[in-house]
Amino acid sequence: MSLDKDWDSIRPDRGFRAADAGMGILRITLLFGSAAVALALIAAPLLDSQTRSARDGFAGVDTMSTGTIGHRDTYTLRRSVLQPLPSSVCVIRSDGSRSGEC
């Protein structure tokens, strides 16, 4: 019996504890999570620069999607399916004057 007590005093925790396994899983999760964040921080600018160079290579494509007009006039653009041409546009200004194919 004396030998068993001596061995227990040297190495008292020889059993498996679920808390130790939980901490190990937490550490592995944090390791892979931080690796994924680091990869995203490095890969995002790299992929962005590659897509910009590929996008700039398209000649003849108008990339303008919005714009402004320097005048403060208010007007309405009208297009109707009843007009003879589909590209016909009627411009109605704030004073009621009309231009185009109205």
One Martini backbone bead per residue (centre of mass of N, CA, C, O) as a GRO file, in nm:
protein
  102
    1MET     BB    1   0.053   0.064  -0.017
    2SER     BB    2   0.288   0.261  -0.011
    3LEU     BB    3   0.339   0.272  -0.318
    4ASP     BB    4   0.067   0.394  -0.406
    5LYS     BB    5   0.096   0.660  -0.246
    6ASP     BB    6   0.353   0.755  -0.380
    7TRP     BB    7   0.245   0.764  -0.671
    8ASP     BB    8   0.011   0.969  -0.607
    9SER     BB    9   0.204   1.201  -0.515
   10ILE     BB   10   0.343   1.233  -0.793
   11ARG     BB   11   0.071   1.124  -0.971
   12PRO     BB   12  -0.253   1.213  -0.927
   13ASP     BB   13  -0.332   1.273  -1.249
   14ARG     BB   14  -0.442   0.997  -1.461
   15GLY     BB   15  -0.697   1.094  -1.565
   16PHE     BB   16  -0.970   1.182  -1.755
   17ARG     BB   17  -1.065   1.511  -1.861
   18ALA     BB   18  -1.306   1.711  -2.003
   19ALA     BB   19  -1.177   1.993  -1.963
   20ASP     BB   20  -0.919   1.938  -2.128
   21ALA     BB   21  -1.063   1.887  -2.397
   22GLY     BB   22  -1.205   2.162  -2.418
   23MET     BB   23  -0.943   2.332  -2.428
   24GLY     BB   24  -0.828   2.202  -2.683
   25ILE     BB   25  -1.060   2.282  -2.874
   26LEU     BB   26  -1.034   2.584  -2.826
   27ARG     BB   27  -0.744   2.616  -2.930
   28ILE     BB   28  -0.793   2.509  -3.217
   29THR     BB   29  -1.012   2.711  -3.294
   30LEU     BB   30  -0.837   2.966  -3.255
   31LEU     BB   31  -0.618   2.892  -3.455
   32PHE     BB   32  -0.799   2.865  -3.714
   33GLY     BB   33  -0.937   3.140  -3.690
   34SER     BB   34  -0.680   3.317  -3.707
   35ALA     BB   35  -0.590   3.203  -3.981
   36ALA     BB   36  -0.841   3.299  -4.141
   37VAL     BB   37  -0.808   3.601  -4.086
   38ALA     BB   38  -0.525   3.632  -4.204
   39LEU     BB   39  -0.597   3.532  -4.489
   40ALA     BB   40  -0.812   3.750  -4.546
   41LEU     BB   41  -0.619   4.000  -4.512
   42ILE     BB   42  -0.432   3.905  -4.751
   43ALA     BB   43  -0.633   3.818  -4.993
   44ALA     BB   44  -0.816   4.064  -5.052
   45PRO     BB   45  -0.612   4.265  -5.188
   46LEU     BB   46  -0.510   4.069  -5.401
   47LEU     BB   47  -0.786   4.012  -5.544
   48ASP     BB   48  -0.855   4.309  -5.603
   49SER     BB   49  -0.615   4.369  -5.794
   50GLN     BB   50  -0.688   4.151  -6.003
   51THR     BB   51  -0.976   4.256  -6.078
   52ARG     BB   52  -0.892   4.539  -6.171
   53SER     BB   53  -0.710   4.451  -6.407
   54ALA     BB   54  -0.937   4.294  -6.554
   55ARG     BB   55  -1.145   4.529  -6.574
   56ASP     BB   56  -0.956   4.735  -6.738
   57GLY     BB   57  -0.946   4.548  -7.010
   58PHE     BB   58  -1.226   4.662  -7.095
   59ALA     BB   59  -1.312   4.774  -7.392
   60GLY     BB   60  -1.601   4.983  -7.436
   61VAL     BB   61  -1.688   5.005  -7.138
   62ASP     BB   62  -1.927   5.161  -6.950
   63THR     BB   63  -1.881   5.256  -6.599
   64MET     BB   64  -2.109   5.447  -6.583
   65SER     BB   65  -2.391   5.486  -6.347
   66THR     BB   66  -2.358   5.784  -6.250
   67GLY     BB   67  -2.476   6.134  -6.234
   68THR     BB   68  -2.441   6.486  -6.295
   69ILE     BB   69  -2.593   6.808  -6.307
   70GLY     BB   70  -2.526   7.152  -6.307
   71HIS     BB   71  -2.818   7.199  -6.316
   72ARG     BB   72  -3.138   7.315  -6.149
   73ASP     BB   73  -3.331   7.185  -6.324
   74THR     BB   74  -3.656   7.067  -6.375
   75TYR     BB   75  -3.732   6.735  -6.500
   76THR     BB   76  -3.900   6.515  -6.739
   77LEU     BB   77  -3.889   6.182  -6.844
   78ARG     BB   78  -4.052   6.037  -7.135
   79ARG     BB   79  -4.178   5.712  -7.210
   80SER     BB   80  -4.350   5.537  -7.478
   81VAL     BB   81  -4.525   5.281  -7.640
   82LEU     BB   82  -4.683   5.493  -7.841
   83GLN     BB   83  -4.441   5.556  -7.977
   84PRO     BB   84  -4.277   5.499  -8.270
   85LEU     BB   85  -4.015   5.490  -8.096
   86PRO     BB   86  -3.830   5.353  -7.838
   87SER     BB   87  -3.617   5.614  -7.827
   88SER     BB   88  -3.827   5.809  -7.744
   89VAL     BB   89  -3.815   6.144  -7.596
   90CYS     BB   90  -3.967   6.333  -7.330
   91VAL     BB   91  -3.927   6.675  -7.228
   92ILE     BB   92  -4.024   6.818  -6.910
   93ARG     BB   93  -4.040   7.112  -6.775
   94SER     BB   94  -4.117   7.323  -6.507
   95ASP     BB   95  -4.270   7.535  -6.719
   96GLY     BB   96  -4.398   7.314  -6.951
   97SER     BB   97  -4.198   7.263  -7.151
   98ARG     BB   98  -4.130   7.092  -7.462
   99SER     BB   99  -3.919   6.818  -7.574
  100GLY     BB  100  -3.897   6.632  -7.839
  101GLU     BB  101  -4.109   6.336  -7.846
  102CYS     BB  102  -4.448   6.427  -7.752
   0.00000   0.00000   0.00000
